[in-house]
Amino acid sequence: MSAPCEPRATAPVSAPPPPAPTTPVARRPALDWRIRFAGLSLIWGFSFLLIKIGTEGYAPFQVTFGRLLAGTAVLAAAMAMRRERLPRSARTWGHLTVAALLLNALPFSLFSYAELTIPSTLAGICNATSPLWGMALSVVALSEDRPTRRRVAGLGVGFLGVLTVLGAWQGFSGLDLPGTGMALLASFCYPVGWIYVRRTLAGTGSSTLALTGSQLFLGTVQLAVVTPLFTSAPTSFPLLPTLSVLALGTLGTGLALLLQYGLVQEVGPTTAQMVTYFIPVIATAAGVALLGEQLSWNTPVGALIVLIGAALTQSRARPAAPSEPSGRPAAAAPEPSADRGAPPGADAAGLSSDAADLSADVADLSRS
């Protein structure tokens, strides 16, 4: 009787090895940042032309209301896609209400009223004075932001450029002083708003997109209350002014803020804020070429001087190397992170903090 056949030994089947952990790779934007930078410059540069056309068919408050309404719709859609949550604190909403007035409702309305009587080219150049006002105010309101000689010189150069644009040696002849004053006041509102934001909205826990969208919504509510008190309902909706207001809101406010937010995250606030220098150039070219606005020699020369002054006010001294009296190695200073993203306008005014990231710019936001 033969021995029972033993089963053949087989190698145990092992489970496939778990995949090696991979580091998530951030999705690269479809468009190169340079293309988006150029698009943002064009959008904001053409904003003053769009305001001018909008006021040919609607009252200034109506232009601002339509702009904010369309811009809020764009940001609301972006928030829904990203599942952003609105701020929950009543205190935050209160501060955002003030920020919406200073950074959106008031300056946007002032620019609209100003362009009833001044060219869009002049409005764009007045907007470029915002960093000059910001530097002057930061010295007064922000004790930690001490001026350097270069920045003080930039302030003087910038305001010399303003006087050149206005033709001060001619006694401001031919200049609409109320309209020009409103445009300069609008540019002054931005740094005031940035300082307020820095002092009140730091560490809220909400994202920049959520805060910005909420701010635009509150600005829309403010204009919804004010507009019926000072204007009557439009009896017609002319095509070109209507399209201009819609473009001003969806592109110049909504899309522009999304582009700015992405640029600050990708290339940092220093590079993103360079858009400031292209806005008056594009606004001037658009006004002359498309609206037939007159341009005397002192306007481009003064605008160039203003931009030089603004650039000087943004320069900062390099921090001194830490001393080591005790022989111990000094702690390394944290490197600035681009994703903390102070917007161009806030950094231009010397207010590069996490809270200033709301702006407005948020409405230098728009910058108009």
Secondary structure as a PSIPRED ss2 file (coil, helix, strand):
# PSIPRED VFORMAT (PSIPRED V4.0)

   1 M C   1.000  0.000  0.000
   2 S C   1.000  0.000  0.000
   3 A C   1.000  0.000  0.000
   4 P C   1.000  0.000  0.000
   5 C C   1.000  0.000  0.000
   6 E C   1.000  0.000  0.000
   7 P C   1.000  0.000  0.000
   8 R C   1.000  0.000  0.000
   9 A C   1.000  0.000  0.000
  10 T C   1.000  0.000  0.000
  11 A C   1.000  0.000  0.000
  12 P C   1.000  0.000  0.000
  13 V C   1.000  0.000  0.000
  14 S C   1.000  0.000  0.000
  15 A C   1.000  0.000  0.000
  16 P C   1.000  0.000  0.000
  17 P C   1.000  0.000  0.000
  18 P C   1.000  0.000  0.000
  19 P C   1.000  0.000  0.000
  20 A C   1.000  0.000  0.000
  21 P C   1.000  0.000  0.000
  22 T C   1.000  0.000  0.000
  23 T C   1.000  0.000  0.000
  24 P C   1.000  0.000  0.000
  25 V C   1.000  0.000  0.000
  26 A C   1.000  0.000  0.000
  27 R C   1.000  0.000  0.000
  28 R C   1.000  0.000  0.000
  29 P C   1.000  0.000  0.000
  30 A C   1.000  0.000  0.000
  31 L C   1.000  0.000  0.000
  32 D C   1.000  0.000  0.000
  33 W H   0.000  1.000  0.000
  34 R H   0.000  1.000  0.000
  35 I H   0.000  1.000  0.000
  36 R H   0.000  1.000  0.000
  37 F H   0.000  1.000  0.000
  38 A H   0.000  1.000  0.000
  39 G H   0.000  1.000  0.000
  40 L H   0.000  1.000  0.000
  41 S H   0.000  1.000  0.000
  42 L H   0.000  1.000  0.000
  43 I H   0.000  1.000  0.000
  44 W H   0.000  1.000  0.000
  45 G H   0.000  1.000  0.000
  46 F H   0.000  1.000  0.000
  47 S H   0.000  1.000  0.000
  48 F H   0.000  1.000  0.000
  49 L H   0.000  1.000  0.000
  50 L H   0.000  1.000  0.000
  51 I H   0.000  1.000  0.000
  52 K H   0.000  1.000  0.000
  53 I H   0.000  1.000  0.000
  54 G H   0.000  1.000  0.000
  55 T C   1.000  0.000  0.000
  56 E C   1.000  0.000  0.000
  57 G C   1.000  0.000  0.000
  58 Y C   1.000  0.000  0.000
  59 A C   1.000  0.000  0.000
  60 P H   0.000  1.000  0.000
  61 F H   0.000  1.000  0.000
  62 Q H   0.000  1.000  0.000
  63 V H   0.000  1.000  0.000
  64 T H   0.000  1.000  0.000
  65 F H   0.000  1.000  0.000
  66 G H   0.000  1.000  0.000
  67 R H   0.000  1.000  0.000
  68 L H   0.000  1.000  0.000
  69 L H   0.000  1.000  0.000
  70 A H   0.000  1.000  0.000
  71 G H   0.000  1.000  0.000
  72 T H   0.000  1.000  0.000
  73 A H   0.000  1.000  0.000
  74 V H   0.000  1.000  0.000
  75 L H   0.000  1.000  0.000
  76 A H   0.000  1.000  0.000
  77 A H   0.000  1.000  0.000
  78 A H   0.000  1.000  0.000
  79 M H   0.000  1.000  0.000
  80 A H   0.000  1.000  0.000
  81 M H   0.000  1.000  0.000
  82 R H   0.000  1.000  0.000
  83 R C   1.000  0.000  0.000
  84 E C   1.000  0.000  0.000
  85 R C   1.000  0.000  0.000
  86 L C   1.000  0.000  0.000
  87 P C   1.000  0.000  0.000
  88 R C   1.000  0.000  0.000
  89 S C   1.000  0.000  0.000
  90 A H   0.000  1.000  0.000
  91 R H   0.000  1.000  0.000
  92 T H   0.000  1.000  0.000
  93 W H   0.000  1.000  0.000
  94 G H   0.000  1.000  0.000
  95 H H   0.000  1.000  0.000
  96 L H   0.000  1.000  0.000
  97 T H   0.000  1.000  0.000
  98 V H   0.000  1.000  0.000
  99 A H   0.000  1.000  0.000
 100 A H   0.000  1.000  0.000
 101 L H   0.000  1.000  0.000
 102 L H   0.000  1.000  0.000
 103 L H   0.000  1.000  0.000
 104 N H   0.000  1.000  0.000
 105 A H   0.000  1.000  0.000
 106 L H   0.000  1.000  0.000
 107 P H   0.000  1.000  0.000
 108 F H   0.000  1.000  0.000
 109 S H   0.000  1.000  0.000
 110 L H   0.000  1.000  0.000
 111 F H   0.000  1.000  0.000
 112 S H   0.000  1.000  0.000
 113 Y H   0.000  1.000  0.000
 114 A H   0.000  1.000  0.000
 115 E C   1.000  0.000  0.000
 116 L C   1.000  0.000  0.000
 117 T C   1.000  0.000  0.000
 118 I C   1.000  0.000  0.000
 119 P C   1.000  0.000  0.000
 120 S H   0.000  1.000  0.000
 121 T H   0.000  1.000  0.000
 122 L H   0.000  1.000  0.000
 123 A H   0.000  1.000  0.000
 124 G H   0.000  1.000  0.000
 125 I H   0.000  1.000  0.000
 126 C H   0.000  1.000  0.000
 127 N H   0.000  1.000  0.000
 128 A C   1.000  0.000  0.000
 129 T C   1.000  0.000  0.000
 130 S H   0.000  1.000  0.000
 131 P H   0.000  1.000  0.000
 132 L H   0.000  1.000  0.000
 133 W H   0.000  1.000  0.000
 134 G H   0.000  1.000  0.000
 135 M H   0.000  1.000  0.000
 136 A H   0.000  1.000  0.000
 137 L H   0.000  1.000  0.000
 138 S H   0.000  1.000  0.000
 139 V H   0.000  1.000  0.000
 140 V H   0.000  1.000  0.000
 141 A H   0.000  1.000  0.000
 142 L C   1.000  0.000  0.000
 143 S C   1.000  0.000  0.000
 144 E C   1.000  0.000  0.000
 145 D C   1.000  0.000  0.000
 146 R C   1.000  0.000  0.000
 147 P C   1.000  0.000  0.000
 148 T C   1.000  0.000  0.000
 149 R H   0.000  1.000  0.000
 150 R H   0.000  1.000  0.000
 151 R H   0.000  1.000  0.000
 152 V H   0.000  1.000  0.000
 153 A H   0.000  1.000  0.000
 154 G H   0.000  1.000  0.000
 155 L H   0.000  1.000  0.000
 156 G H   0.000  1.000  0.000
 157 V H   0.000  1.000  0.000
 158 G H   0.000  1.000  0.000
 159 F H   0.000  1.000  0.000
 160 L H   0.000  1.000  0.000
 161 G H   0.000  1.000  0.000
 162 V H   0.000  1.000  0.000
 163 L H   0.000  1.000  0.000
 164 T H   0.000  1.000  0.000
 165 V H   0.000  1.000  0.000
 166 L H   0.000  1.000  0.000
 167 G C   1.000  0.000  0.000
 168 A H   0.000  1.000  0.000
 169 W H   0.000  1.000  0.000
 170 Q H   0.000  1.000  0.000
 171 G C   1.000  0.000  0.000
 172 F C   1.000  0.000  0.000
 173 S C   1.000  0.000  0.000
 174 G C   1.000  0.000  0.000
 175 L C   1.000  0.000  0.000
 176 D C   1.000  0.000  0.000
 177 L H   0.000  1.000  0.000
 178 P H   0.000  1.000  0.000
 179 G H   0.000  1.000  0.000
 180 T H   0.000  1.000  0.000
 181 G H   0.000  1.000  0.000
 182 M H   0.000  1.000  0.000
 183 A H   0.000  1.000  0.000
 184 L H   0.000  1.000  0.000
 185 L H   0.000  1.000  0.000
 186 A H   0.000  1.000  0.000
 187 S H   0.000  1.000  0.000
 188 F H   0.000  1.000  0.000
 189 C H   0.000  1.000  0.000
 190 Y H   0.000  1.000  0.000
 191 P H   0.000  1.000  0.000
 192 V H   0.000  1.000  0.000
 193 G H   0.000  1.000  0.000
 194 W H   0.000  1.000  0.000
 195 I H   0.000  1.000  0.000
 196 Y H   0.000  1.000  0.000
 197 V H   0.000  1.000  0.000
 198 R H   0.000  1.000  0.000
 199 R H   0.000  1.000  0.000
 200 T H   0.000  1.000  0.000
 201 L C   1.000  0.000  0.000
 202 A C   1.000  0.000  0.000
 203 G C   1.000  0.000  0.000
 204 T C   1.000  0.000  0.000
 205 G C   1.000  0.000  0.000
 206 S C   1.000  0.000  0.000
 207 S C   1.000  0.000  0.000
 208 T H   0.000  1.000  0.000
 209 L H   0.000  1.000  0.000
 210 A H   0.000  1.000  0.000
 211 L H   0.000  1.000  0.000
 212 T H   0.000  1.000  0.000
 213 G H   0.000  1.000  0.000
 214 S H   0.000  1.000  0.000
 215 Q H   0.000  1.000  0.000
 216 L H   0.000  1.000  0.000
 217 F H   0.000  1.000  0.000
 218 L H   0.000  1.000  0.000
 219 G H   0.000  1.000  0.000
 220 T H   0.000  1.000  0.000
 221 V H   0.000  1.000  0.000
 222 Q H   0.000  1.000  0.000
 223 L H   0.000  1.000  0.000
 224 A H   0.000  1.000  0.000
 225 V H   0.000  1.000  0.000
 226 V H   0.000  1.000  0.000
 227 T H   0.000  1.000  0.000
 228 P H   0.000  1.000  0.000
 229 L H   0.000  1.000  0.000
 230 F H   0.000  1.000  0.000
 231 T C   1.000  0.000  0.000
 232 S C   1.000  0.000  0.000
 233 A C   1.000  0.000  0.000
 234 P C   1.000  0.000  0.000
 235 T C   1.000  0.000  0.000
 236 S C   1.000  0.000  0.000
 237 F C   1.000  0.000  0.000
 238 P C   1.000  0.000  0.000
 239 L H   0.000  1.000  0.000
 240 L H   0.000  1.000  0.000
 241 P H   0.000  1.000  0.000
 242 T H   0.000  1.000  0.000
 243 L H   0.000  1.000  0.000
 244 S H   0.000  1.000  0.000
 245 V H   0.000  1.000  0.000
 246 L H   0.000  1.000  0.000
 247 A H   0.000  1.000  0.000
 248 L H   0.000  1.000  0.000
 249 G H   0.000  1.000  0.000
 250 T H   0.000  1.000  0.000
 251 L H   0.000  1.000  0.000
 252 G H   0.000  1.000  0.000
 253 T H   0.000  1.000  0.000
 254 G H   0.000  1.000  0.000
 255 L H   0.000  1.000  0.000
 256 A H   0.000  1.000  0.000
 257 L H   0.000  1.000  0.000
 258 L H   0.000  1.000  0.000
 259 L H   0.000  1.000  0.000
 260 Q H   0.000  1.000  0.000
 261 Y H   0.000  1.000  0.000
 262 G H   0.000  1.000  0.000
 263 L H   0.000  1.000  0.000
 264 V H   0.000  1.000  0.000
 265 Q H   0.000  1.000  0.000
 266 E H   0.000  1.000  0.000
 267 V H   0.000  1.000  0.000
 268 G C   1.000  0.000  0.000
 269 P H   0.000  1.000  0.000
 270 T H   0.000  1.000  0.000
 271 T H   0.000  1.000  0.000
 272 A H   0.000  1.000  0.000
 273 Q H   0.000  1.000  0.000
 274 M H   0.000  1.000  0.000
 275 V H   0.000  1.000  0.000
 276 T H   0.000  1.000  0.000
 277 Y H   0.000  1.000  0.000
 278 F C   1.000  0.000  0.000
 279 I H   0.000  1.000  0.000
 280 P H   0.000  1.000  0.000
 281 V H   0.000  1.000  0.000
 282 I H   0.000  1.000  0.000
 283 A H   0.000  1.000  0.000
 284 T H   0.000  1.000  0.000
 285 A H   0.000  1.000  0.000
 286 A H   0.000  1.000  0.000
 287 G H   0.000  1.000  0.000
 288 V H   0.000  1.000  0.000
 289 A H   0.000  1.000  0.000
 290 L H   0.000  1.000  0.000
 291 L H   0.000  1.000  0.000
 292 G C   1.000  0.000  0.000
 293 E C   1.000  0.000  0.000
 294 Q C   1.000  0.000  0.000
 295 L C   1.000  0.000  0.000
 296 S C   1.000  0.000  0.000
 297 W C   1.000  0.000  0.000
 298 N H   0.000  1.000  0.000
 299 T H   0.000  1.000  0.000
 300 P H   0.000  1.000  0.000
 301 V H   0.000  1.000  0.000
 302 G H   0.000  1.000  0.000
 303 A H   0.000  1.000  0.000
 304 L H   0.000  1.000  0.000
 305 I H   0.000  1.000  0.000
 306 V H   0.000  1.000  0.000
 307 L H   0.000  1.000  0.000
 308 I H   0.000  1.000  0.000
 309 G H   0.000  1.000  0.000
 310 A H   0.000  1.000  0.000
 311 A H   0.000  1.000  0.000
 312 L H   0.000  1.000  0.000
 313 T H   0.000  1.000  0.000
 314 Q H   0.000  1.000  0.000
 315 S C   1.000  0.000  0.000
 316 R C   1.000  0.000  0.000
 317 A C   1.000  0.000  0.000
 318 R C   1.000  0.000  0.000
 319 P C   1.000  0.000  0.000
 320 A C   1.000  0.000  0.000
 321 A C   1.000  0.000  0.000
 322 P C   1.000  0.000  0.000
 323 S C   1.000  0.000  0.000
 324 E C   1.000  0.000  0.000
 325 P C   1.000  0.000  0.000
 326 S C   1.000  0.000  0.000
 327 G C   1.000  0.000  0.000
 328 R C   1.000  0.000  0.000
 329 P C   1.000  0.000  0.000
 330 A C   1.000  0.000  0.000
 331 A C   1.000  0.000  0.000
 332 A C   1.000  0.000  0.000
 333 A C   1.000  0.000  0.000
 334 P C   1.000  0.000  0.000
 335 E C   1.000  0.000  0.000
 336 P C   1.000  0.000  0.000
 337 S C   1.000  0.000  0.000
 338 A H   0.000  1.000  0.000
 339 D H   0.000  1.000  0.000
 340 R H   0.000  1.000  0.000
 341 G C   1.000  0.000  0.000
 342 A C   1.000  0.000  0.000
 343 P C   1.000  0.000  0.000
 344 P H   0.000  1.000  0.000
 345 G H   0.000  1.000  0.000
 346 A H   0.000  1.000  0.000
 347 D H   0.000  1.000  0.000
 348 A H   0.000  1.000  0.000
 349 A C   1.000  0.000  0.000
 350 G C   1.000  0.000  0.000
 351 L C   1.000  0.000  0.000
 352 S C   1.000  0.000  0.000
 353 S C   1.000  0.000  0.000
 354 D C   1.000  0.000  0.000
 355 A H   0.000  1.000  0.000
 356 A H   0.000  1.000  0.000
 357 D H   0.000  1.000  0.000
 358 L H   0.000  1.000  0.000
 359 S C   1.000  0.000  0.000
 360 A C   1.000  0.000  0.000
 361 D E   0.000  0.000  1.000
 362 V H   0.000  1.000  0.000
 363 A H   0.000  1.000  0.000
 364 D H   0.000  1.000  0.000
 365 L H   0.000  1.000  0.000
 366 S H   0.000  1.000  0.000
 367 R C   1.000  0.000  0.000
 368 S C   1.000  0.000  0.000
